[in-house]
Amino acid sequence: MTLSNKPHLKVLVQLAKVDGQADDTELELIRQIGSSNNVSEDDIDRAIEEAEAQDSIPSLAHLNVEDRFELLYNLVLVMKADGILDPDEMKFCLEVVRKVGFREEVLDDLIEHSPESDPDGSHRQEIIERAKAYYEG
């Protein structure tokens, strides 16, 4: 996945801010995601500073199917990073789910089989493959 246009990163920051408090754990995870996708620290910092929860979700139409799966996977990671499943975060995630062409049930599935139950990432591809069953795009 490439984050060259960084809408993926903006969406993650919006999620972190949607409950009114961007938790340090969430922001650190966003930094790790950006860094692992070769986004510069300056671009990550700019996204964190500029993105606001009330901003409209950027267009995601240009994302290929794999990047859409990756976005959902990362949304669940960020949403669960602070250990709280906030209703506003869930609502935001459902909006993104619909925007990228998935049935809403994918969110429950990803939460249930989410990454913290796979701390070493060994089942990451399996989790993403599960999400494909919910893709309608």
N, C-alpha and C positions, 0 to 999 in steps of 0.2 A: 504494500500500500504506500502510496505517496501522499504527502500532505502539502503539495506544492501550492495549492490555492488556499489551503488551511481552513476550509469551512468545517471540516471534521473537528479540528482543534477548537474552533469557535463554539461549536455545538457542545463539546465537552465542558468548556468554561461556562457556557450558559447554564448547563445542568448544575454545575457546582454552585452557581450563584442563585439558582431559582428558589431555594429555601430561605434566602435572605442572609445566608452566611456561608461563604466559601471556606470550607474546612481546610486546614493545612494539609491533611492527609489526601484530600481530593486534589488540591493544587499540585502537590508533589507527584501524585500519580499522573496527572496531566502533563507535567514536565517530563516524566519518564516516557510517556507515550510519544510526545513530540520529539524528544531526543532520539528515541529508538527508530524514529522515522525521518531522521536527518533534518529536523527543523531546528534552526539556530536558536540559541537561548534568547537572543533579542526578539525574534519573531514569537517565541513562546511568551515572553514577558509582555510583549505588545498585545497579544491575544488575550492574556489574562487581564491586563489593564483596560482594554477597550471593550471587550464583550460584556454586554449587560443581559441579565436574565430576560428583561422585557423586550429585547431586540427580537425581530422576527427571525425565525429559523432560516438560515441561508439556503439558497437553492442547493439541492443535493442530487438533482437530476443527472448531472454529469458523472456521478459515481458509478463505477461498474458494480456488478453484483457482489464480487468479493469484497470491495471496499464498503458496500452497504452492510454486509455481515460483520465486517471488522468494526464499523461504527457502532453497531448494536452491542457487540461484545464489549467494546470499550465503554459505552454508556453504562452498562451494567456494572462494570468494574468501578467506575467513578461513583455511581449511585450507591454502591455498597461499601465504598472505601471508609466512610465514617461510621459504619455499623448501624446506620439508621435508614430505613426505607421511608423517606418522607413522602407524603401524599402529593405535594407539589412536584417533586422529582419524578414520581410515577406518572403523573399527568403529562409532564414535559416529555418523558420517554415515549409515552403512547403517541404523542403528537409526531415525534420523529419516526416511530415505527410505521405509522400510516404514511408519512411523507416519503419513506423509502420503499414502500410497496409490500409491506409485510402485514399479515393478520395480527391483531392485537395479542393473540395467545402466545406469540413468540416471546413476549416480555416475561410472562409467567414461567415459561419453560426455561429461558435463560437465567432467570433469578434462581429457580430451583436447581439447575445444573450449572451454576455459575462458577466463575474462576476461583473464588476462595475455597471451593471444595476441590480445587485442582491447583494447589499452590505452586507446583513446579511447572505448570503449563503443559504437562504431558498429554492431557486430554483436550487441549485447546481446539485442535482441528475437529475432533469428534463433536465438541460443543457447537462449533460453527456449522458443521454438517447437519446437526439436528435442526438448526435454525432454517436451513434451506427448505424444509418441509412446509414452512409458513410463508414462503415467498410467493407473492401473487403478481409481481411486476413482470 
